[in-house]
Amino acid sequence: MPEEFKDLIMSHLKRDALVSSLKKGVRFDERAFDEFRKIEIQKNVIKNAEGSALVKLGNTQVLVGVKFDIVTPYSDRPDEGTLVTNAELLPLANSSFETGPPHEYSIELARVLDRGIRSAECVDVKSFFVEDGKVLGLYIDIYVLDHAGNYTDASGIAAIAALTDTRMPKVEDGKIIRTESKGKLQLKSLPITVSSIKVDNFWLVDPNIEEELAMDCRVTIATTDKHVAAVQKGKGSLTKKEFLDNLDIAFKRSSDIRKML
């Protein structure tokens, strides 16, 4: 039997076993349906960055580094700094990640997190003005080191953790003095992403990799303590009630995570 057919059969068997377990109210790792895996946050792990954080969500690990640079502002926003979010799914993280140009999943991850940070107005880019023709550019670089499911939320937590660790650089004569800082970057809010998937008729928060392989639908919701900052729907569809239920859970779980930051 060809290897691809063996993998397909095993995938169906695992899905059937998962659905059977969920009907009994039990996930494979025995978490509640709306429960995150253990979250570990370590800040200031990259000494040469303005801010950094390493987050472990279950066995999923993500490293984020934050750097500033002097850049030319956009012509339609001459008095505002810039913010750029990049993401990379390292091949060492999972056998499905390959070397070469950025994968569409890397681009999607960066866009989802960038949208949440921008929409929440987390960072005051107007405070990045240096002088005419010069502003600070803030770069958030995300590296998925180990993918054991839900790298989106792990990356979102790591990005916000790194921003809370970020130091504002000192600028003199239009240049950054890397060895000195002006204190911590002031954040207006802390947007946190919460992802849920649907397997059969069951919704599961923070899916592990086995659950992701069986999902019928996925939704990621970024919230602050008061507002919805961004929504990203993956494959499949969901009803209005299902969305509102997931929205309620997103506010609750993001509040829990925000307390850890």
Order of alpha helices (4+ residues) and beta strands (2+ residues): alpha-beta-beta-beta-beta-alpha-beta-beta-alpha-beta-beta-beta-beta-alpha-beta-beta-alpha
